[in-house]
Amino acid sequence: MASTRCRTSCTGASPVEQSSSALSGVLDSRQIVELPLNGRDWTALATLQPGVANIRTQPALGINAQRGIRGLGTQLTISGNRPQQNNYRLDGISINDYSNGAPGSVLGLVLGVDAVQEFSVVTSNAPANYGRSSGGIMNAVTRSGSNTLHGSAYEFNRDSSRDNKNFFDRVQKPPFTRNQFGVSAGLPIARDKTFLFADYEGLRQDLGVTLTNTVPSAAARAGRLVAGPITVDPRVVPYLDFYPLPNGNVSGDTGTYSFVGQQTAREDFFTVRLDHTFAARNSLAATYFWDDGQTTGPDTFNVKHIGTISRRQAAILQDSHPFSSTLLNTVRFGFSRVVSKAPITLDAVHPRAGDTNLGFVPGRAVGGILVAGVSLFQGGLGGIAEFDYDYNSFQLYDDGFLTTGSHSFKFGAAAERLHADQLSAANPNGIFAFGSLANFLTDRPISFSAPITEDVTPRRLRQTLLGAYVMDDWRLRRNLTVNLGLRYEIATVTTETDGKLSTLVNLTDTQPKLGSPFYKNPTLGNLEPRVGFSWDPFASGKTAVRGAVGVYDHLPLPYEFSLITLQAAPFFQLGTLGTLAPGTFPSGAYPLLTGNRFLFGYVEQKPKRNYVLQWNLNVQREVLSGLTMTVGYVGSRGVHQPFHTDDVNVVQPTLTSAGYVWPTPQGGGTRINPTLGQIRALVWSASSSYHGLNVQLTKAMRNGLQFQAAYTLSKSIDTSSSGIAGDTFGTSLDVLPFFDPALRRGLSDFDVRHVAVLNYNWLVPGPASPTGVLGWLASGWQLGGIYQLSSGLPFTATIGGDPLGLNSPIGGAFAFPDRLTGPGCESAVNPQNATHYIKTE
């Protein structure tokens, strides 16, 4: 609920912040337009600030990572927060997508750079007028028209001619062509009263991506395994044809197969803004944007083509009324809508991709096959679960601003109504899991999962958010400002319009509870105090010592319940089998599915308050005229964070004086609820901690040069990084131990230890007195650049199959290997070895 007053107060501000304790960065329209943003995505501007990192294991919906349920936008971690804890705002309203992540099209981009007047990001300790999230806050303000006609037209072209091959590219670089083009214009409708601004941007892209998979070797297909020969079951032979032969390194029983998949994309973006000032200086602003895009490309084995469709739009109407020179009130209404379908099965590439004779489920094409040590085969036509989302947010804000003496008060209230409609079917063609390649070749599956009925109906989730705040920026002394704030916000318990909510009250129950209330509301006591200060110890205006501490609630929004509400019995009948006899692949498992093997959901019934405690302490100094340096420490602690696991119905270990003793496949064991199949769970039991060092050097535009350099050294630890599912990120594990958080404590899936970024704009000097054509050609040039360098993300090595005897019905069981440090084991990896990167011998 920030004021649009920021549009005038931020421009030309002092390089040293002496009134606010929040850590933030602001970019004006010149920087926004002139910096060379890859894809012209304005949310990427946030990565120029310290404390912000791009999570590259969670791409926008790509060819080989169809993660429609996790959102399409660029995933950012800000000061140790999950991507779903950030808030993206346009003209003062939230435009988060259905996953509560970054807004984004099918390519993950947010177009409309030319329509943005100002961009800011709050990375830590946001003031009390910001709510709804416990992470970073990104604000974009759209451009307005003026008394003069102004506009621009542009086209940007990028191709592969100057690209380097990546590690997985073979002989030639994959082809790549991207064209972005557009036009913008602003004009007066009534001089000094009414102004109009409009912007259109289009994108057309053909992108070649090298996809690398692990597939069975030619010898393994014939039964000649390294461990000894086996007889390949004839029922398995037809399915080996879906796995290409290795065309790269072969090691052991598997090898690498690479091919260049071609993805085509189209996106069209349009925005318009109307501003009008009334005689009493009352002002009205209205903004509308529309964004539509789609992609097509192959799946991981080039068996079929799949696509994605996204459509976003938002409308904002704001009225600002000054009652006096010291009192201002703004009322703002907003509507945000996101429609997404991902991924959509289009057509077959492999001749048998649509052959129902190979299906696991009667009348459907071949399903998925998960083999430990081999890349997942996603199935034939219709084999990938399509997630359809229709997400609507209705928002209302009322903010007041009062200045009196040394106090600057802000106060207000907000209401938001969420309509989250969603439709999906898990594993529509069924999926088999095998503990090893040998077990696959000899037809010894460990699990099978498939829907029993094709009668899939949507879930229509509803929720209301309410918030109110009061804050005071109190100038105690000429060189000391104290920031005081208190916020209260609640979220109603999520409901479903048709009562299709289902959850087990206890994990051992044989029947779920249906309908509302889904859980007990944990937000009723959400008081959020926030305190900070800014002190100029020398009273020179060139130094600021700042610090803050505050409480930020993480509200249980509908996205947290997406999978549990979509795929829980009895409203969705997905059967799972965790014990299968040899020879049940491919068609012998489906007839065994019964009602007591359905997928059920478990939502903690009495969750505790979920919040993040944030703090920071930093020093800012103008070391030279126009050159400012900031060094600071940022920390946070997350309490009762959501923890998702795709299956809790596994065999539990025994706690002894020596620690946990796990069952083994030979010893057997009983799952928590032997009468049911898979149980997907959501509990609020996770915790997190973050500590970071931020260093920033900023030079304002002077003598034709502007630059900013930022470095972050940080460490993020948690007991869960999940936001929607157990495996939210590409490095996540879907079935982590739920009963003891200490067993899953480690580096966050999004922990990026080092991040360095530099951006600059240089107005190249031209002739002092340009004349003629040569003078014109030599004048008006500038150079701009963005350079980013970061360390990689952590991942966990696991042992496939079910070595601990957990007996998960979805085949998600695993074990953590022991780390050896003897001779030859100084490093845990084989560098540059894509086939066997983890050193196992």
N, C-alpha and C positions, 0 to 999 in steps of 0.2 A: 504494500500500500504506500509506495513512495510517491512523492509529489512530482508532478511535471515541472515544478519550479527548478528542478535540477538542470533543466535544459538551459537556463540562463545563468545559474549560479556556478556551474562547474566550468564553464568556458573562461579561460584566462585566469584560473584560480592560482593561488600561491603554490609554488612547487613543494612547499612543506605544509603538511596537513596539521593544523593546530586547533581544529574544532571537533574532530571525530576520532574515536578510538577503533573504528572498524578498519580492517585491512581491505583495500579496494584499489582498483585501477580504472581509469577513465580514458577513452579514446574519442577524439572528435571526428567530424565527418571527413576531414582531409586525410587523417591517418587511416580511417576505415576504407576509403575509396582507393587510396594510393598504395597501401601495402599490398604486396602480391600474395593474396590468399589463395591457397590451393583449392580449386573448386568454387571460389568466391562464397564461402560459407562464413557468415558473420559470427556464429558461435565459436569458430576457431580462434577468434580474437582473444578468448579467455585464456588460451594456452600461452599467450605472451606474458602472462603474469606469474610471479613465483607462487608455488603451492598448487599449481594446476598441471595435471598430466593427462595425456590421451591414453586410453586403455586399448592398445592395439590388438589384443586377443579377442576383442568383441567388436568386429567390424560391422559396419552397416550391412544390410542384407546382401551378401556376396554370393558368388557362384557356389563356393564350397562351404558356406556357413549359413545355412538357412535358419535364422534365429528370429523369425517374425514375432514370436511372443515376447521377446526381450526388447523390442523396440528397434526402430530403424536409424535413429539419430546417432551422432558421434557420442561415444560414451566417455565422460570426463570424471576423474576423481579430483576433488578439490579439498585440500587440507585433510586428507585421509577419509573422506566421506564416500559412501557408495554412490554410483551414478544416479540411482533412483532417489537420492536425498537432495538433489539440486533442484532449483526452481528457475525456469526460463520465462522471462516476462517481456512482453511487447506492449509499449504504451501503457504499462501499469497493470496488465492482466497476465495471468499464468497461461502459457501455451504448451505446457508439458504434454507429451503424448500419452497413449493409453497405458504404457508401462511405467509412467511417471518419470521417464527418461527424457533425453534431449529431443526436441522436435526435429524432424528430419524427413526427407523424402525417401524414395526407394534407393537413392545413392547415399543416404545419410547426410545430405547437405541441407542447409537452410539458406536459400537464395534471397536476393533482395538487398545486396550490399549497397547499391546506389540509393536505396530508399531509407537508409539508416542515417539519422542525424548525429546520434551519439550512442556509444556503447560503454557499459560499465559492468564490472564484475566485483562482487564482494566475496572475498575468499575466507574470511574469518570474522566472527563476532559482529554479525549484522545487527543493526539497531532494532528496536522493538516494533517498528512499523513493518518489518518483514516477518512473515509467518509461512505456514504451510510446509516448511521443509527445515531440515537440520543441517543442510550442506551449503554449497555456494549459491549465490544469487546472481543471475545474469539479466541485465536490463538493456533493452534496445528501444530507442525513441525514433519514430519515423520522421522523415523530413516534411516540411511544410512548403507551400507556395509562398510567393512574396509579391511585392508591387511590380516587379519586373518579370518578364517572360524569360525563363531559363530552362535549359534542358541538355541532354546528352544522348549520344548514340554510340554503341560500342560493339565490338566482337573480339573475343579472345579465342585463340586456337592453341591447342596443345597436342603434340603427337609424340611418337616413340623415338624420333630421330636423335634426341639428346638424352634419352633414358639409358641407364645401365642395366645389364642383365642382373637379376637377383640370383641367389644361390641355387634356386630350383629350376631356373630357365636352362633349356638345353642348348642346342647349337645357335639358334636365333632368338632375338628378343621377340616377345609377343607383340603383335600390332596394337596400337593405341591411338585413337583419334577422339578429341573432345572439342566441341564448338559451343561456346557460350556467347550469346548475343542479346542485345536488349536496347531499350530506349526509355528515357525518363523525361518528364517535363513538369515545370511548375509555373503557374500563372495566376494573376489576380482576376477574380470575378467582379468584386466591388473594391475599389482602391481603399486601402487601410482598413478594410472590414472583412472581406471574404476571399479566401485563397484556396487553390486546388493544386494538389500534387499527385502524379500518377507515375507508375513504373512497371515495365514488363521485362521479364528476363526468360530466355529459353535456353535449354541445354540439350544437345544431342551427342551421344557418346557410343563409340565402339571400343570395347576394352578386351584385350586378350590377357588371360590370366593362366599361368602355369599351375596346374593342379597336380599334386604329387600324392600318391596313395601307396600303401603297402598291400601287396597281393601275393597269393600263393605262387611258388616257383613252378616251372614245368615239371621238375622232378617230383615235387610234392603232389601235384595233380595226378601223377601216375602211381602214387603210393610209396615213392622212394624217399622216405623221410630220413633226416640225419640220425635220429634215434633208432632207426631200423625200419624195414619195409612193413607196410600194412596193405590191406585189401580195401580199396575204395568202394564204398557202398554204391551200387548202381542207382539208387534213388537220389544220390547226391550229384552224380555226374552231370545231368542237364543244367544244374545251377552253377557249376564251375565256369560255364560259358559266359556268365555275367561278369566274371572277374577277368580283366585283360591280363595277358602275359607280361611279365616284367620287361621293361625296355631300359632299365637302369641297373644299378648294383644289385646283385643277388648275394644274400648272406643267410646261411642256414636254410630254412624251408620257405623263406619269403624273399621278395625283391621289391624294388620300387617301379611304379608305373607312372609316367608323367605324360600329360597332353596339354595342349593349349585350348582352353575353353573360351569361346567368344561371347561376351555379354553385350547386349545392346540396351540402351537406356534413352528415355525421353522424359523431359520435365518442362513444364510451363508454369511460370510464377507471375502473378499480377497483384499489385497493391495500389490503393488510392486513399488519399487523405484530404479531408475538407476541414478548414478552420474558419470560424466566423466570430467576430467581436461585436457585441451589442453596444448600444450607446452608453450604458452604465458600466462599461468596461467588463461586463460579464462575457466570458468566452466559452465557445463550444467547439469541440474537436471530435471528428468522426473518422475512424480508420477501418478499412476492410482489406483483407488479403485472401488470395485463393492460390492454391498450389496443387498441381496434378502431375503424377509421374507413373512410369511403369518400366520394368526391366524384363528381359528374357535371357536365358542362358542354359547351359547343360548342368546336369547334376554331377556328383563327384566321379562317377565312372562313365560318364557320357552315355548313359542308358536312355535318358529322356530329357526333354526340355522343360524347364520350370520358369515361372515368372512371379512378379510381385506388382501389386497395384497399391498406390497410396494417394490419398486426397486430403488436403488440410485446408481449413479456412477459419478465419476469425473476424469478429466485428467488435469494435470498441467505440463507445460514446462517452465523452467526458464533458462535464460542465464545471467551470471554475468561476467562483463568485467572491470577489473581495468585499467584505462588509466594511472594512476600514483599512487604513494603511498598515495596521498591525494584525489584522484578522482575515484569514483566507479560508475558504471551504471549497473542496472539490468532491463531486459525486461522479462515480464512474461505473458504467455497466459494460460487461464484456461477455462474449460468447465465443467459445473455441470448440472446433469440431475436427476429429481425425477419423478417417475411414481407411482401413488397411486390410489387404488380403494377401497373405504370404504363408508359404509359397503355393502357387497355383500350378498344377500339372497341366502342361500344354499338349505335347505330342511325343511320340516314341522315336528314339534314335536306334536302339537295339531292336532287331526284328521280332523278338519274343517278349518285349517289355509289356505288351498288352495281352499276352497269352494266358487265359484263365485256366488252362490245363496245368499250369505250373503253380497255381495259387495255393496258398495255405488256408484261405477262407473261401468257401464255395462261391463261385460267380465273380471272384475278383482276381486281379493279376497278382504276380509274385510279390511277396512282402519283403520286409527287411531281414537281413542276416547279420548278426553281430558275432564275430569270431575273435577271441582274444589274440592279439598280436597281428590282426589283419584289419584294414580299414573297413568301416561300416558300409555295407551295401544297402542303399536306401530303398530298394524295391523298384517295381515297375510302375506303370501308370497308376496314379492314385495312391502310391505307397507312402507319400509323405503327408503327415497331418497338416492340413491347411487351417490357419488361424485367421478368422474373420473378426475384425473389430469395428465397432461403431461407437465412438467415444465422444460425449458431449459434456461441456462444462459451462454452466451459467454462473456469472460472477457479478457481485455488487459490492462497491467500496464507497465509504464516506470518510474523508480525511479533513481534519482541521489543523490550522497552523496559526499560532498566536505568539507574538513577540511582545514582551513587556520587561523593561529594564534589562537585567543581565540574563533573563530566562528566554529560551526559545522552546515553546511547548509544541508538541505534535500529539494528536489524539485521533482515534478513529475506530471504525468497525468494518468487518467484512463478512460476507456470506457467499458460499459457493455450493451449488448443487451439481452433483456428478451423476451422469447417466452412462454407465459402462455396459454396452451390449456386446456380447461375444459369442462366437460359435466355433466349435472345433470337435474333431474326433481323433483320439490318439491311435496311432498305428492302424489306420483303416484296413490295411491289407494283412495285418498281423506281423509279428517279428519273432524270430527264433534267436536264442543265444547259445553259444557253444564256449566251453571253457578253454579250448585249445584248437589248433588247426587239425590235429589228429582226431579229436572228437568230432569235428565237423565232417571230415572225410569218412569216418566210420559211422556216421549218423547216431551220435550220442549227445543230444541237446540237453542243456541244463535248465532251460526255461522257455516258455512261449506265452505270448500276450496278443490278444486280438479282441475287437468289439464283437459282442454276440449279436447285436442288432444294428442296423443302419439307421434306425430312427433317432436322429440327432436333432435336438432342439436348442435354441439359443438360451443363454443366461442373461438376464437384464438386471444388473446390479445397480443399486441406488444408494446414495450417501449424501449427507449435508455437512459442510464445514462452517463453523462459526468462530469468529475471532474478534478481539477488541484489544486496544493498547493505549498506553499513555507514556510519553517520554519527555524529557527535559534536558536540553543542552544548556547547562548552567555555567556561565562564565564567572567563576568565583573570583578570579583575579585577571589582570590584563594578560598574564602569561599562563593561566591555568583554566582549562575547561573540563567540567565533569559531565559525563553522559550517563543519565539515569533513565531506565526504561523498565516497564512491566507489561507483559503480554499474557493474555488468556485466550486459549483456543481449544475447541473440542471438535471431534468428528463423531457423528452418530454411527451406531452399529450398522454395518452393511446389510442391506436387505435385497431380496429378489422379488420382482413384481409378481411372479407366478408361484412363489413359495418354494422354488426348486433349490433349496439349500440342504446340504446333507453333511453331517459330521459325526464321528464317533465321540461320545462323551468321555469314554475311557478306552484305552488301546485294546483291552481284553473284551470289549462288548461285541456281541454277535450281530447287533442291529444298530443302525445309526439314528441319531436324532434328526428329524426333518423340520424344515422351516425356521422361523425366527423365534427367539433371538439366536443369532449365529454364535455369539460369544458375549461376555460381559464387557461393557464399555470401560476401557482403561484410561480414557482421556478426560474424565470429568474434573480431575484435579490438576489440569495442565497450566499452572501458573509459571511463567517464565521470567524471572528477574534477570536484568542485563545491566552491568555497570562498567564504565570505562572512564579513562581520563586522557587528556593531551596536555603536556606541560612543556613550556619553553624555558629551560633552566637559565638561559642568558638573556631572556626578554629581548632578543635581537630579531626575531622572526625568521631565523635561519636554522633553528634546531627544534626538534620535537621529540620528547620521550613519551611514548604512548603505551597504554596497556588496557586490557579489558578481560572480563569473564562473564559468561552468560549461559543460560539454559535454553536448549532448542529441542522441541519435541518432534519426534518422527511419527507422524500420524499413520494409523493403519488404514491405508487407502485401498480402493477396490483391486488395484493391480496385484496386491499381495495375495489375494484369494483367487486369482484367475484360474490356475490349473486345478485347484481343489474344487472350485464350484463347477468347472467345465466337465470334469472327468471323474466324478464320484458317484457311486451307486446310491440309490437305485435309479437316479435320473439319467445316468449314463452307464451302460453295462459293458465294461471292459473286463474281460476275463484274463486271469493270469495263472499260470501253472509253474511251480517251482521245482517239481519233481516229475521227470519224464523218463519213460522206459526207452532203451535203445530202439531205433527204427521208427520213432513217431514222426520224424521229419520226412516229407513235408506236410502230409495231409492227415496224419494220425492224431495230432494234438487238438485240433479244433473241436472234434466231437466230445472231448473230455472236459471242455469248459462248462462249469456249472455256476449257479448263483452264488455259492459260498466262495467262489474264486474271483469275484469281482474286485475291481479297484475301488477302494474306499478312501475317504479323506478324514484327517484328524486335525482339528483346530483347537489349540489350547483354550479352555473355556473361561478361565479367569486370568487373562494376561496382566502383567504388571505394566506400569507406565514405561514407555519406550522413549528415551531421550538421549541427547548428546550434550555433554558439558564442554564448552570451548573456552580457550584462553589464549592470549597473546601478549607479548612484551617486545617492543621494538624501538629503535632509535633512528630518526630521520634527520639528515643534515644536508644543507646546501653547501657543498664543498667549494664550488666555484659558481660564478654567476650563471644561472640556468642549468647547473649540473647538480643533481641531487642523488644522494646515496642513502639507502635504507638497509638496515641489518636487524633482523628480528627472529624471535622464537615463537612458534605456533604449536599448540598442543590441544588435544581433545581426548575425551573418554566417552565411549558409547555404552549405554546401560540398557539391558533387556532389548537388544536388537533382534529383529526377526531372523529365525533360522529355518530354512527349508531343507527337507530331505525327501528324495523321491520314493524312499521306502524305509519305514521303521519296523516292518514286520519281518525281522531277522532273528536268528538264534543269538541269544545274549551270552557274553562270557561270564565266568565265575570270578568273583573278586576274592583273592587270597592275600595272605600277608606279603607275598612276593609280587603282588600286582594282579592284573587280569590274566586269567587263563582262558584262552579261546578254544572253542570246539574245533574239531578237525573233520574233514569229510569222512574219515573212517569212524570217528567217535560218534558222529551224528549229533542230534540235538533237536529241541523243539522251539519253534518260533514263538514270539510273544503271543500271537493270536493264531493258533493252528487252524482255526475254522475259517479264516479269511485269507484272501490273497494279498496283493500289494496294498500297502497303506501309505499314502502320501501325507506328509505331516508339515504343519506350521506351528512352531512354538516360539515364544519370545524369550529365548534363553541365552542369546549370544552377547558377547561383549567385544569392545574394540578399544585400541589406544593408538594415538598418533603423536609423533614428535617430529618437528621439522625446523630446519634453519633456512630462512629466506634472506637472500641478498639481491638487491636491485640497484642498478645505476641508470638514471634517467637524464637525458639531455633534451631540453625543450628546443623547438625549432629556432635556431639562431645562426646567422651567417650561412644560411642555406643547408644546415645539417641538423637532423633530429635522429636520436637513437635511444634504444632502451635495451639493457642487458639484464637478465635475471638468472639466478641459480638457486636451486632447491636441493637440500640434502635432507632426506626424511626417511622415516621407518613407520610402517603401518602394520599392526598386529591385530588379529581378531580370532574369534572362534567360529565365525561364519561370515562369508562374503556374499551370501545368496540374497537376491532381491526378489525373484519371482519363482525360480526353480532351484533345485539343488546345484545344478551345473549352469549357473548364470553366465559364466565366462568360459572361453575356450580352454582354460587351464583348471577349471573347477572339477570337483568330484561330486557325483550326484547322490551317493549314499554314504555320508559321513556318520560316525557314531553320534547318536543323539543323546544318550543317557549320561555322558560325562563330557562336558565342554572341554576339560583339560586335554582330552585325547585328540581334539581337533584344533588346538591352539597353535597358531603359526603365522607366518607372513600372510598378509591379505592377498587375495588373488590379484588385486590391482596395485600392489606395492611397487612403486618405481623409486629406486633409491636416489638416483641422481638425474636431475633435469636441468639443462642449460639451454637458454634461448636468447637470440639476438635479433632485433629488428631495427631497420634504419630507413631513412629517406634522405637523399642528397640531391639538392638542386644544383645540377652541374653548371658552373659558370659559363656564360656565353660571351660573345663579343660585346665590348662596352657600348659600341654604337652600331648595332647591326643594320646593314643596308643590303638591299637586293635579295635575290633568291638564296645565295649562299649564306648571307646573314640570317635569313629566316630559318634555313635548315640547321644552322649551328646554334640556334637559341631555343630555350624552353625545354631542354632535356633534363631528366632526373633519373636517378638510380634508386631502387628500393629493393630490400631483401629481407627474408626471414630465414634464420638458421636455427635448427633445433637438434639437440643431441641428448639422448637419454639412455639410461641403462635398461636392461630387459626386465620382464616380469617373471615372478617365481612360478615354478610348476612342481608337481609332485610325481615322483616315480612310483609306480604301483606294480604289483604282481597280478596278472590277470587270472581269470577263472574264479574259483571259490576256495582259495587255500586255507581260509580260516573256518570254513564250514558254516557260513552265515545263512545259507539256504534262502537267499533272496529270490522271490519269484520273478524278478525282472532281470536277473543276471547282472546286477550292478555291484555284486560283492567283489572285494579285492583285499589285498594286504599291502602294508608298507614294507619294502625290503630293508634289510640291515645294511648299513653303510660300512664297507670294509676300508681299512686304511693301510693295509700291508703293502709290500713291494708291488709296483705296477698299478696301485690303486690310489695314487696321489690325487688324480682327477677322477671325478665320477662320470665323465662323459668322454666320448670319442669325437673330438672336434672335426667338423666338416664331414661327418658321416651321417647322412640323412636316414640310412636304413637302420643303423644301430647306434643311435646317438648316446643312449644310456649304456655305460660300460657294465657288462654283466659277466665278463670273464677276463 
